[in-house]
Amino acid sequence: EELAKLVEDIRRLDCCDNLSMGGFSMGAHQAMHAVYRNRISVNKCFNMSTYLIRTSSVFSAVEHRIQSGETLPPLHISHGTQDDITPLSWAEDAYKTFHNSGLECYLETWNHKHDMSKEQLDSLFKWLRTA
């Protein structure tokens, strides 16, 4: 509730029409809950090296909202192929589940562990800047 109020306050500023929300690992997990389950209004959502359990309420919320005719912000999933904390298969499963529910989503993989690279961030920022 407080996060939703903060986002709406920021949207009222003249400088911020194109807000996105995301994060790395558990921060990304929380961002997906905020955007897709708790309906925080942003233009895009992104996650890096994170996961959702197969029975996550985020999946059912996305499916329900899309079936109800809502347009949801696209999701950018970015994950390291050598991630030894959060397996790549979890990101691939999330991508497939979201994609099959009709959510516009993208999956990018990078040859690294549970961390970030300049190339990965450059790619994310390029995606965030697109309409």
Steps between C-alpha positions, in 0.01 A plus 500: 500500500779742591695403189196563280460845656868579443482392134190712444669800667799459267268469197350841586842661447558648156826307460376144532250358248697185426550312827630146516548269796737210544800373680758231557433171682251555785448864396381378161275246669336778700467720190303230317266466796457877518431547129298195406328394822472828694431706186772765538464709184822506296584483131740205517624240746840329502673233698854377520602163647178434686228238525136433572382166635268317259198566723575871542198728523672724245434248223131467584463878536653557155282232342183639663578862410576413137186288471308800639630710211760703688817612328796427724850643485748283309758300696872473426665194657878490510695207647851358516551159340750410772287627792569265791246662735191536282499238223445617144220242464292703749525808280417291193195352676380847603548628146298212354221541754473875447527467123233229488264719705534777241738734682747677273833380635860459398772267625869578463777278628856596580811294556552577868398394849262671746621848414474773238717612214537827314368335182196371686424844646555667162249262343249561778535879472454478123176303554382748763552790257287342224137607469 
